[in-house]
């Protein structure tokens, strides 16, 4: 049973994104599609005493380009992001645990393309910080044809998927009958029920970058992203 997720790369995505990765045997970065402005591709939320605020990678406003072709051509943003992260999380219990990783990302590397930055962060956090063993691939590696749902199905057929896991937003454009006809089970991801973790500065906010989870609970993060479901299922047995 091969479970597949296809999703665009996001900047420091929230815990639900990594929950999706954990569910899959293969996660395909869908980066040869059109870039969308004011979306999660180049920004995400972090939380401090004044509430949530955006970390935005400067990429300009052009829409006539694929995600993988989006360049970062403004200098200085990396140091600014790292300064903000330090200001908000330096007193968090596990900030020091991950400090070297993010200093490497922000102070030692140059990122000419948004997709390279996003994919490095996602892969590294998934594998090295969360212990996820899912395999990764790029959609451009395959010869999928068509547009929209047709292209998704073409990709899934090419990688011999048995199950496709989609976030709730997929209900707006995916047709379950098409998947049944292709012999692929369509599963909708449910993001409800996440437990709260020790997060300073009430009220609690789920929809923030994975940085918030890592810095506040460290290696215990999986308990608040997917492991909690085992306990919830047992309590209802």
N, C-alpha and C positions, 0 to 999 in steps of 0.2 A: 504494500500500500504506500504509494509515493504521494506525499502531501507537499503542495507547492504554493508559495505566495509570490505575487508580482506587485512591486510597489516602487514608486519613485524614491530616490534618496532624499532625505530631509536633513536639515542641520540640527544636530544634537536633539533628535526626536524624543518624544515623551515615552513613558514606560510601556504604553500600549503597543507602540511600534515594535519594541523588543519582545513583547508578549507574542505578537504575530510571528516574528522570526523564530522564536522558541517552538511554536506549533508546527513549523515546516521542516521538511527534509531538505528542501531546496528553496532558497530565497533569491528571486531574480530582481536585480535593480533595473527598473523600467526607465532608463535615462535617455533613450533615443526617441522621446516624445517631446512635444512643445513645452517650453518653460512657461510657467504661470506666475504672474506678478502678485505680490502681497500674499504669498502662500508660505507653507512650511519648508519649501525647498531651501530658502536662504535665511530663515529666521526661526527663533523659538523663544519661549518664555522662561525666565528665571525668577526666583522669589526672594524678597528681602523684607525688611521692616516696614517699608512703604507699600508693600503688595508686589504684584507681578510687574515685570518690565521686559522689554524686547531686547534680545541680542540679534542684530541684523547684519548679515554679511553684505557689503555693498557690491552690487552686481549691475547697476544701471536698470533702466526701464524697458529695454528692447524685448519685444515678445517674439520676434521672428528668428528664433534659435531654439535648438534642442537643449534639454537639460545638460547633456554631456558637453555642450559647446559653450556654456555660460562661463565667462571669464571674470576673475576678480581683479580689477585694475586700479583699485584705490589702496594706497599704502597707509600703514598705521592702524588699520582696523584690528589686527591680531593683538597688538599690545593693549588696545582699548578694551577688547573683549576679556582678555586675561585680567586686566585691572578690575573690571566690573565683577568678574567671577570671584576674584580674591576678596574684594570688599564685601560681597554678599555671603561668602561661604567659608572664610578663613577660620571662623570659630566652630564650624561644623565638626562633629566627632571624627569623620573620616576624610576630611579635606587633605590632610597630610598623606594619607594612604594612596591617593591618586595624583598628588601634586606633580610628580615627575612626569607622568604621562601627559598631562595637559600643558606643562611648561614646554615639553617637546613639541607639541602641536602648535602652540601659540608663539613660542619664542625661538625655536630652533628650525622650523620648517617654513618654506614658502609655498603658497597654494595658488598657482595661476588659474586653476579651474575649480569651480564650485563642486562639481561631481567628485573630483579626487579628494577634496576635503571631506565631504559628507561620507563617502564610502569608507575612507580610512577610519573616521570616527566610529561609524556604525559597526564595521567589522571588528575593530579593536575592542570597543566596549562590549560587544556581544560575546566575543571569544575570550578575551583576557580578563574582563571585569565581571561578566555574568556567567561564564562557563558554558555558553551555548555552543553546540556542536554542529549546527545547521550549516550546510554547504551554501556558498554564494556564487552567483554568476551574473553576467550582464546580458540584457536583452539583445544587445548588438552582436553577441556571439552566435546568435541563431538566425535562421532564415525565415522568420515568421512573416506572413503576408497579411494584407488587409489593413483595416483601420478599426479603432475602438474595440468593441467586443469580439469582432472577427479576429483581430490580431492577438488578443488575449487567448482565445481558443486555439489559434494556430500555434502560439508559443507552448501552451499546455500540451497539445498533441505532440509537438516535436520533442519535448522532454519526457514524454510518456507519463504524464501526471494521472493519478487516480482521483485525487481530491484537490480542489482549489479552495483556498481559504481567503475570503474577502472581508475587508472592514465593512462596517455598516453603510458607509457612503456608497458602496457598490450597488446597493438596492436601487439606486436611481438610474443605473444604466446597464445592469446585467440582467439577462433573461434566463431564469432557471431552466426553462424547457430546452434552450439551446445547449446547455451543459449536459442535461440528461440525454439528449440526442447524440452527443459526442462521447457518451460513456464516462463523463467526469462528474463526480459528486461535488456540488457547490455547498460550501459551509460558510455561514455568516459568523464572523467573530463578534463575541459579546464582551464589551468593555465594562459592563456594570459590575458592581460589587467589590471593586478594589478596596482593600482595607487601608485605613490611614496609618501612617508611620510617624515617628517623632519628627515633626516639621515645625521649626520655630515660626513665630509670627502668625497667629490665628487671623482669619479663618483658614482652615486647611484647604489646599488647592491641589487637585489631582493633575490638572492639565498644564504641567510644567515640564521642562527638559529633564531627561534622565539624570542630568547632573545633580538635581535636587535629591533624587533617591540615593545615588551613589555617595554623595557627601554626607548625607544624614544617617544612612544605615549600612553603608559599606558592603562587605561580602554577604550580608544578610538580605540584600536587595531581592533575590529571587522569591523570598517568602512573601513579598508584597506585590510581586508581578504575576507569578503563576503558581508557586507552591501552595499558596493559601487555598486554592480550589480543592486540593486533596482533603484538607481539613474540613472545608465547607461541605463537601460531598459526604464525608464520613459522619458529620453531625446530623445530616438529613437521612441517613440510611436507616 
